[in-house]
Amino acid sequence: MPKFAHMSDVHIGAFRQPELRALVLDAFGAAIDRCIEEKVSFILLAGDIFDSNIPDLASVKRAAEKMKEAVDSGIRIYAIYGSHDFSPNFSSIVDVLDGAGLFTKAEERGAEEGKVSLRFIEDPSGAKICGLSGKKLSMDREEYSVLDRASLESESGFKVFVFHGGIEELRPPSLEMMPAMPASFLPAGFAYYAGGHVHTPMLRSLPGRKNIAFPGPLFATEYDELAELARGERRGFYLVDFDSSGVTRTEFAPIKVAEVKEISYSGEGKSPLQVTEDLMQEAGAPGLSGKVVLLTVEGQLGEGKTSEIGFQAVKRRFAEAGPLILLPKFGISSRELASPPPPQKGLHVVERELFERGIATVKTEEQSLRGEKGVAVAVELLRTLKEPKKENENRAEFEDRTARLGLGILGLEES
């Protein structure tokens, strides 16, 4: 009985810390090894394989080597763009790897004017695959509105649709503000819907659309997801058995490449000396070696100043315990502050809130710069401006690339 694997949102190149970047690649390598062991017929990569459309070359090299191992073992790989892979002005690394024969893009378009017409790719296993890539700022939603679903629905056989985007009916409460589309945008009657973009693993069915799956990341892509790992959240991908009648079995294949330990400490009402001693004791506890350690220190001191806490000595003591990496977040305050600081939020949350407040005051007739669309434009533009200069890229090339990406996000053309 044939079998395929469904992965998404690997985000190779995520994190600025080398240790965490390496773990993202380790997770991808472990997933490929499992696919080879399981003798899957093919692998579906449902977008955001990389964290940017032009990732660092060292990460690309390692990822390409693992893909080649799969291809050399007889496994075929099909992929689509995710919102991070896609660029309106540049060829993506997805195009490069497709051209090198490491995988095939699952999005093959026809030429029907005024509609998005997709062609099926028939895998030797008998599966018929097609997909629609995710694009920045939810531009893909507009394409779904003109998708020729009738021709896709009339095709017979075992069909898989690959997509990258949220579904309104399946949106988790924690992602209620995430742009999403109704399930009716997906063509009906497929045996499996290989989704990406949603980082919460789920496999659900809706009327007319069975087996809508989101595997989520193989490791993590940001601090909050590391904390979820520490609290027992699973990461992995789906293995799917099928025959001509449909899906016969699905299995979530967990991937674990590192232990993540979360240490939360409250210094509420304590002295700087007591906080220092307590944290030194935490650092000396057994079981930290080789782990990703998340250290959060909060509360309001009963006396003294935060500058009197021996944070540097604490960091040195933790380093002696041999963790893979220590990620400290010191949010403790002293009574000298008029009020305690608010709970720490992720940087992406703070940025979005600032844009939401600022864009509410913008006076423009341009709809793409107002409301939620305007916030999405601002967030994406900021993310692009944060991207560092690439390896072997000179300053002029860096500035030109950044300018072209920015123009693409704003929907403008170079004059």
LINHUFEN-V901950 format. One record per helix or strand of 2 or more residues. SS is the DSSP state (alpha for helix, beta for strand). FROM is the first residue (numbers start at 1). LEN is the number of residues. Records with the same first field share a line. If there is no record, write none. Layout:
SS=FROM-LEN ; FROM-LEN
This chain:
beta=3-5 ; 42-5 ; 76-5 ; 104-2 ; 108-2 ; 118-2 ; 121-2 ; 128-5 ; 159-6 ; 166-2 ; 180-2 ; 192-5 ; 202-5 ; 209-6 ; 236-8 ; 246-9 ; 260-7 ; 292-7 ; 325-6
alpha=18-21 ; 57-16 ; 93-7 ; 136-10 ; 149-5 ; 168-3 ; 173-3 ; 183-3 ; 223-8 ; 272-12 ; 306-3 ; 311-10 ; 347-13 ; 367-3 ; 371-16 ; 395-16
